[in-house]
Amino acid sequence: MKKKILFCALMGISVMAFAKTWSVRTSCGKTVSLTTADNVGIEDLKNYVRLTNYDVCGSYPSTVTIIL
């Protein structure tokens, strides 16, 4: 049991080590934080932002601008 808990803790730490947090302003003015893999592609990130905007505001944005 202890080995299983230790393994899960190590996996969680390793996943978070390769994560990137983005601050995103939605079309309805709310700011949310998104956590993605460190090597996420631009198109994948844009789709994630579109879906998040739909979840928060109820509509898909017409354009998504990514500023790195």
C-alpha positions as CSV (number, residue, x, y, z in Angstrom):
1,M,0.0,0.0,0.0
2,K,2.8,2.4,0.9
3,K,4.5,1.7,-2.5
4,K,1.3,2.5,-4.3
5,I,0.9,5.8,-2.6
6,L,4.5,6.7,-3.1
7,F,4.3,5.8,-6.8
8,C,1.2,7.9,-7.3
9,A,2.8,10.9,-5.5
10,L,5.9,10.6,-7.7
11,M,3.8,10.4,-10.9
12,G,1.9,13.5,-9.8
13,I,5.1,15.4,-9.2
14,S,6.6,14.4,-12.5
15,V,3.5,15.4,-14.4
16,M,3.4,18.8,-12.8
17,A,7.1,19.3,-13.5
18,F,6.3,19.3,-17.3
19,A,3.2,21.5,-17.1
20,K,2.7,25.1,-18.2
21,T,0.1,27.5,-16.7
22,W,-1.5,30.1,-19.0
23,S,-3.5,33.1,-17.9
24,V,-6.4,33.5,-20.4
25,R,-8.9,36.4,-20.6
26,T,-12.2,35.2,-22.0
27,S,-14.5,37.1,-24.3
28,C,-16.9,37.8,-21.5
29,G,-14.0,39.5,-19.5
30,K,-13.2,36.7,-17.0
31,T,-9.6,35.6,-16.4
32,V,-9.0,31.9,-16.0
33,S,-5.8,29.8,-15.6
34,L,-5.2,26.9,-17.9
35,T,-2.7,24.1,-17.2
36,T,-1.3,22.3,-20.3
37,A,1.6,20.1,-21.1
38,D,4.9,21.9,-21.6
39,N,5.1,20.8,-25.3
40,V,1.5,21.6,-26.3
41,G,1.1,22.8,-29.9
42,I,-0.3,26.2,-30.8
43,E,-3.4,24.8,-32.5
44,D,-4.1,22.5,-29.5
45,L,-3.7,25.5,-27.2
46,K,-6.2,27.6,-29.3
47,N,-8.7,24.7,-29.3
48,Y,-8.3,24.5,-25.5
49,V,-8.9,28.2,-25.2
50,R,-12.0,28.0,-27.4
51,L,-13.5,25.2,-25.3
52,T,-12.7,27.0,-22.1
53,N,-14.3,30.2,-23.4
54,Y,-17.4,28.1,-24.2
55,D,-17.5,26.6,-20.7
56,V,-17.1,30.0,-19.0
57,C,-19.1,32.4,-21.4
58,G,-21.4,30.1,-23.3
59,S,-20.0,31.0,-26.8
60,Y,-17.1,30.2,-29.0
61,P,-14.8,33.1,-29.8
62,S,-14.4,34.0,-33.5
63,T,-10.6,34.4,-33.2
64,V,-8.0,33.3,-30.6
65,T,-4.8,35.3,-30.4
66,I,-1.8,33.7,-28.6
67,I,0.9,36.0,-27.4
68,L,4.0,34.1,-26.3
